[in-house]
Amino acid sequence: MSDCLFCKIVSGEIPATKVYEDETVLAFRDIAPQAPVHVLVIPKVHIPSAAAITQENSAVVAHCFEVIAQIAAAEGLDNGFRVVSNCGPHAGQTVSHLHFHVLGGRQLALEMA
């Protein structure tokens, strides 16, 4: 998608501080971190949100979670971490490209907004 912020990061048009990259997944630091560790994990293929996960693209989503586990270990998140994916504008999704926020490095609040 030519107007997608995350597709532009994948293509290298917009710089990002990469944490991990392979042929299907890219992970980079959030520019407005909400915790000491705040990494975004995205599939390189454009999937608009969790609502668009299908049999055809679910393998890349599963791989995202394998990468999330690797990143959490590499970042030293031994005491736990949170994985968040907002789906749609009412949930707070601001970029229409499936992404997972990996948050950790401190005690996170238990209440949900």
N, C-alpha and C positions, 0 to 999 in steps of 0.2 A: 504494500500500500504506500503510495508516494507521499501521502500527507501524515503518515503515522510516525510519531516521535520515536517509538521504540524500533520501528523498521529502519529509521534513519540512523539510530545508534548501531544496529546490526550491520548496516551497510558501511559504517565508518563516516558518514556525513556529519554526524554529531559525536563529539568525543565523550568518553565515559571512562571511569576508573574501573577497569575490568578486574574481576576476582577469579573468573573461570570462563573458559570458552572451549567448545568443541564444535563438531559439525552441525549439531542440532540445538544447542543451548548456549546462552550467554548470561553471565551473572556480573553485575556491577554495583558499585556503591550508590546508594540513594543520595541525591544532592541536597536533600533536606531531612537528614536522619532523625528518626524518632526514638532511637536507642543507640547505645555505644556501637553496636553492630547493627547495621541496616543495609541489607543487600537485596537487590531485585534480581530474581531469576526468571528469565523469559525464554520461550521457544523462539528459535530464529524464524520459523515459519509464522506467518500472521494468523493468529487465532484471536478473534475479537474479545472473548471472555470465556469464563468457565461454562457459560450457557451454550457455547459453540463446540464443546468437546464431543467428538464422535468416535466410532470404532476406527475410522480412518486416521485420526490424529491422536488417539489416546496413548500410543506408545511414546510419543515425544513428551507428553504430559507426565507419564510414569518416569521417564528419564529425568525430567525436571526435579522430581522428588528424590531420585538417586543423587543428583547433583546437590540438592539442598542438604542432604545428610553429609556429604563430603565437605561442603562449605562450613557447616556447623562444627564439624570436627576440626577443620583447619583453623577456624576462628576461635577455638577453645571454648565453645558454648556447652561445656560439660554439665552445667547446672540447669540446662534447658533453654529452649528458644521457642518462638512463636512463628507460625507460617500463616500469612493472611493473603487472601485473594478477594478483592472487591469485585462484584459482578453487577454492572449497570450503574447508572447515575444515582439511583436512590441508595445504593450501597456505598457510594463514594468513589466509584471507578472514574478516574479522570483521564486515563489513557486507554483507548479501546484496543488494547493488545493484551492478551492474557499475560499476567505477571504475578509472581509470588513474592511478597515481602517476607524476608527472613529477619526477625528482630530478636536481639538478645544482648547479653553483656551486663545486664542488671536485672533486678527484680521487676517484673512487669505487672501492671495493675490487673486485677482479676475481673473487674467489672467490664461489661461490654457496653458500647455506646448505642 
